[in-house]
Amino acid sequence: MVSNPVHGLPFLPGTSFKDSTVLKFAAYFQEDVPMSTEEHYRIRQVNIYYYLEDDSMSVMEPVVENSGILQGKLIKRQRLTKNDQGDHYHWKDLNRGINITIYGKTFRIVDCDRFTQVFLESQGIELNPPEKMALDPYTELRKQPLRKYVTPSDFDQLKQFLTFDKQVLRFYAIWDDTDSMFGECRTYIIHYYLMDDTVEIREVHERNDGRDPFPLLMNRQRMPKVLVENAKNFPQCVLEISDQEVLEWYTAKDFIVGKPLTILGRTFFIYDCDPFTRQYYKEKFGISDLPRIDVSKKEPPPVKPELPPYNGYGLIEDSAQNCFVLIPKAPKKDVIKMLVNDNKVLRYLAALESPIPEDKGRRFVFSYFLASDMISIFEPPVRNSGIIGGKYLGRTKVLKPSSTTENPIYYGPTDFYIGAVIEVFGHRFVILDTDDYVLKYMESNAAQYSPEALLSIQNRVQKQEAPATELENEKQQEIKNGVTQPPDYPKLCEQETACSGSGSTFTETKGRSWIMDQELSKKTPEDPGVQELEALIDTIHKQLKDHPCKDNIREAFQIYDKEASGYVDKEMFFKICDSLNLPVDDSLIKELIRLCSHGEDKINYYHFVRAFSN
């Protein structure tokens, strides 16, 4: 038994101590970079792990983010040879401050962790002093601040005045060269030295202006203002101008804020000066108020985006989304309005206003959907008319003729009333009639409609009630006289048709109602079948008292009763009940169907409809 020499660890045998025990050394190796002008070699830092369990080693490089180098496990765990004879590295061969070669790469071990140091010292190995980890020169270069190419100004007015007894006037000017191609407006500082009347022009550089950092545009020199006549062809680029070629030189009185100044072919506009210059001009020339002119570029007014002309496809709001964002989204919808007005439809009967004779008899059904303000048009098919009926216009919003694409105005429910003219994509329609739901809607929202619309509906109701009252009185008189068929039935039908304005459908409905009343009058109250039928209808009325009844049940049966006999086939009867969601499986309804049956394949739907009417 060998005692455990490592401090702080419990007593373990030597073989157990080496199990899962790892020695860690910090090292680096140098890698050549031949294809770079900024670095010639690279220092890569690694960790060498020695596993005492099986004398294997591995080399791991810490991963540096965005380094562009494959890092991580450089050498996987294995026993590594140290010479050509095939000898393997042992933990006794590892120490600080030595070089080891692994697969042609020389690693410099600089330090180890605390556990490794204690272990090697306990085994009698004298450790070398730790070394400082080598740094990568390119990485250190990247850490330095970027070189600035703007020359800092070291001009101090007070220091120069006290030291050299010089007085300098400073002006701020601009050179506007925007009229030429690729020209721009640049800023300069003009210095005028009072000591010898010389002028200096310095450039004002801004960060990332894309220009070389030259501090001076023009070196300090005297500037001629007026030359002699024969000095215009004087070679100024090779010879200096003397007093003989100049009639007048620039002086301090020529530099005035707010006036242009031409120097060496460039026209500078002086817009400001420093406080010392203002004081000098006040004392020397008596100019007390030198203005400061604002030469900053004003931002152009925002250009109002104009939408392209509407091409007629889809809605204007939907097409405009392609001009607002790159990935268009559907326009926002009024969810509250859609929930409140869900399944609410206003229907109108309309005629086409057209000079073509074939179009005068055409009738259309307008459906206005309150949830989405969309309109659909349906043309009922008419046999042998030569015109294919069906869907005339799908659901869409219809623009008013007076609206524009910039401010679209769509037709609303208040624009539809009897007598109104609706223009739909160049076609004019005249509203002739409405359904009962439209009357209820207009009654509940009378404040939204115009007096003309309310008056049209009032006239329609009055015209409809007058013939209906007259027809009812004549029918009662004929029943008392025992007449089974109205003597002037065609005449009454024509009168109802003219009053309602809704065509043959209204005529057939009134005729069918009269026939069914005649069928009911044939049965006497003493008939047991009639008494049972009436009692069953009353029971169904009480059962459906709290449930809304459908008003279009009779019209649904009358559509399939072409002969107005009051009977329909049993198969067609159950199809209609299924489309209207009538509870035919109820025991009371089954009994009602049995009493209304006529033969094996006919059902009297008139008595059946009475059970569901209010």
Salt bridges, closest charged atoms under 4 A:
GLU31 OE1 - ARG42 NH1 3.54
GLU31 OE1 - ARG44 NH1 3.17
GLU39 OE2 - ARG42 NH2 3.10
GLU53 OE1 - ARG77 NH2 3.75
ASP54 OD1 - ARG77 NH2 3.23
GLU61 OE1 - ARG44 NH2 2.58
ASP93 OD2 - LYS82 NZ 2.95
ASP111 OD1 - ARG96 NH1 3.26
GLU131 OE2 - ARG108 NH2 2.54
GLU140 OE2 - LYS143 NZ 3.55
GLU184 OE2 - ARG211 NH2 2.11
ASP196 OD1 - ARG220 NH2 3.11
GLU200 OE1 - HIS191 ND1 3.15
GLU200 OE1 - ARG202 NH1 3.68
GLU203 OE1 - ARG186 NH2 3.02
GLU203 OE1 - HIS205 NE2 3.49
ASP209 OD2 - HIS205 ND1 3.32
GLU248 OE2 - LYS225 NZ 3.71
ASP254 OD1 - LYS225 NZ 2.93
ASP272 OD1 - ARG278 NH2 2.54
ASP272 OD2 - ARG292 NE 2.80
GLU353 OE1 - ARG428 NE 2.67
ASP359 OD1 - ARG362 NH1 3.12
ASP373 OD2 - LYS337 NZ 2.45
GLU379 OE1 - ARG362 NH2 2.85
ASP415 OD2 - LYS400 NZ 3.09
ASP433 OD1 - ARG460 NE 2.71
GLU472 OE1 - LYS475 NZ 3.46
GLU508 OE1 - ARG512 NH2 3.60
ASP517 OD2 - LYS475 NZ 2.59
GLU519 OE2 - LYS522 NZ 3.52
GLU532 OE2 - ARG594 NH2 3.59
GLU534 OE1 - ARG610 NH2 3.01
ASP569 OD1 - LYS602 NZ 3.14
GLU571 OE2 - LYS575 NZ 3.82
GLU591 OE2 - ARG594 NH2 2.35
